Amino acid sequence: MDGKTQLSLPEFTRELQGRIIFSVAVGNKYWDQLLPMEQKDGTVKQVPIYHQFVSLIEQFVMRTLEPFNMAFPELMGYTICSSDRRWGRNIRVVKDFCAKIIAERRKEESKADNQDGADLLSILLKDEIHKDDDNLIIDEILTFFLAGMFTVQISSTNLIYYLT
């Protein structure tokens, strides 16, 4: 290499799209918030929340593709090995953080400078079905992130490859 930074297009688009989808889901205010994420070696590393979302969704996809989980999908809810337990702990960290965001946003609802409907969370907090159920809101946000993340990333990456 001649001193230039090498760019991985799939990695770049994954991070960019992760940031965009996260900000559409809960707003720009939180995307650089650091959360503890347990690593494979057992250490805990502080990472931005959107990175934690991306990592957990990648782990979820990989878990569903494991032969054991494909053969016995009813066991997906159980933490059988250490990687499953680590994944479960990391998910709890994200869900706790989302619950904190929801509580904070509910406090802001009464303020005059609140942006009505600026993101998915604002919409869900006003919706009759979701407004009183934090777990349902958290599940919707995670599902939104999962649904948008890989679709947009793969489409954007393929577009850029074809254009070049």
matplotlib code that plots the C-alpha trace (Angstrom):
import matplotlib.pyplot as plt

x = [0.0, 1.2, -0.2, -3.7, -6.5, -8.2, -12.0, -14.2, -17.3, -19.7, -18.3, -18.7, -22.3, -23.2, -22.1, -23.6, -27.0, -26.9, -26.6, -29.4, -31.8, -31.0, -31.6, -34.9, -35.9, -35.0, -33.5, -29.9, -29.4, -28.4, -26.3, -22.9, -24.0, -21.6, -22.8, -20.9, -20.7, -19.4, -16.8, -16.1, -13.1, -15.3, -14.0, -16.4, -15.8, -17.6, -19.2, -21.6, -25.3, -25.8, -22.7, -24.2, -27.5, -25.7, -23.6, -26.6, -28.6, -25.6, -25.3, -29.1, -28.9, -25.9, -27.7, -30.7, -28.4, -26.6, -27.5, -28.7, -31.0, -32.3, -33.1, -34.7, -36.0, -38.2, -34.9, -33.9, -35.3, -32.9, -29.3, -27.5, -23.9, -21.7, -22.1, -25.9, -25.6, -23.3, -25.7, -28.6, -26.6, -25.8, -29.5, -30.5, -28.1, -29.7, -33.2, -32.4, -31.0, -34.1, -36.3, -34.2, -34.7, -38.5, -38.6, -36.6, -38.8, -42.0, -40.7, -39.9, -43.4, -44.9, -42.2, -43.1, -39.9, -40.7, -40.6, -43.9, -43.4, -39.7, -38.9, -40.5, -40.3, -42.3, -45.0, -45.1, -45.4, -48.5, -50.1, -53.0, -51.7, -48.1, -48.1, -48.4, -46.3, -42.6, -41.6, -43.8, -42.2, -38.7, -39.6, -40.9, -37.7, -35.5, -37.7, -37.5, -33.7, -33.5, -35.8, -34.1, -30.5, -29.4, -31.9, -30.6, -26.9, -27.0, -28.9, -26.5, -23.4, -24.6, -25.5, -22.1, -20.3, -22.4, -21.8, -18.0]
y = [0.0, 3.5, 5.2, 5.4, 4.0, 1.0, 1.1, -1.9, -1.0, -3.5, -2.5, 1.2, 0.8, -1.3, 1.4, 4.2, 2.4, 1.4, 5.0, 6.1, 3.4, 3.9, 7.6, 7.1, 4.7, 6.7, 10.0, 11.4, 12.2, 8.6, 7.2, 7.9, 6.7, 4.1, 0.8, -2.1, -5.0, -8.4, -9.7, -13.3, -13.5, -12.3, -8.8, -5.9, -3.1, 0.2, 0.6, 3.0, 1.8, 1.6, -0.7, -2.9, -3.1, -4.2, -6.7, -8.3, -8.5, -10.2, -12.7, -13.3, -14.1, -16.4, -18.2, -18.9, -20.3, -22.8, -26.4, -27.2, -24.2, -25.0, -28.5, -27.5, -24.0, -24.4, -24.3, -20.9, -19.2, -21.2, -20.3, -23.5, -22.5, -19.7, -17.6, -17.8, -16.6, -13.7, -12.8, -12.8, -10.5, -8.1, -8.0, -7.2, -4.2, -2.9, -3.5, -1.7, 1.2, 1.3, 1.4, 4.3, 6.2, 5.5, 6.9, 9.9, 10.5, 10.3, 13.0, 15.2, 14.7, 17.5, 20.0, 22.5, 21.9, 18.2, 17.2, 15.5, 12.3, 13.0, 9.3, 5.8, 6.0, 9.3, 7.6, 4.5, 6.6, 8.2, 5.1, 3.6, 0.0, 0.7, 3.7, 1.8, -1.2, -0.5, -4.1, -3.9, -0.6, -2.1, -5.1, -2.9, -0.8, -3.9, -5.4, -2.1, -2.1, -5.8, -5.4, -2.3, -3.0, -5.8, -5.0, -1.5, -2.5, -5.2, -3.0, -0.1, -2.2, -3.9, -0.6, 0.9, -2.3, -2.2, 1.5, 1.1]
z = [0.0, -0.7, 2.4, 1.1, 3.2, 1.6, 1.7, 1.9, 0.1, 1.8, 5.2, 4.4, 3.1, 6.1, 8.5, 6.5, 6.0, 9.7, 10.8, 8.4, 9.4, 13.1, 12.8, 11.0, 13.8, 16.9, 15.7, 15.3, 18.9, 19.9, 17.1, 18.7, 22.1, 23.4, 24.8, 26.4, 24.0, 25.1, 22.7, 21.7, 24.1, 27.0, 27.1, 27.1, 24.5, 24.3, 20.8, 19.2, 19.5, 15.7, 15.5, 18.3, 16.3, 13.2, 15.0, 16.8, 13.6, 11.8, 14.7, 14.5, 10.8, 11.3, 14.1, 11.9, 9.2, 11.6, 10.7, 14.2, 14.4, 10.9, 11.9, 15.2, 14.9, 18.0, 20.0, 18.7, 21.8, 24.1, 24.8, 24.4, 23.9, 25.2, 22.0, 22.4, 26.0, 25.0, 22.2, 24.7, 27.1, 24.3, 23.3, 26.8, 26.8, 23.6, 24.8, 28.1, 26.1, 23.9, 27.0, 28.3, 25.0, 25.2, 28.7, 27.7, 24.7, 26.7, 29.0, 26.0, 24.5, 26.7, 25.6, 22.9, 20.9, 20.3, 16.7, 15.9, 13.9, 13.1, 13.4, 13.9, 17.7, 17.7, 15.6, 17.8, 21.0, 19.6, 18.1, 20.1, 19.9, 20.8, 23.1, 26.4, 25.6, 25.7, 24.7, 21.6, 20.6, 21.2, 19.1, 16.3, 16.3, 16.1, 13.4, 11.4, 11.7, 10.7, 7.7, 6.4, 7.1, 4.8, 2.0, 1.6, 2.2, -0.5, -3.0, -2.5, -2.7, -5.9, -7.4, -6.8, -8.1, -11.3, -11.8, -11.4]

ax = plt.figure().add_subplot(projection="3d")
ax.plot(x, y, z, "-o")
ax.set_aspect("equal")
plt.show()
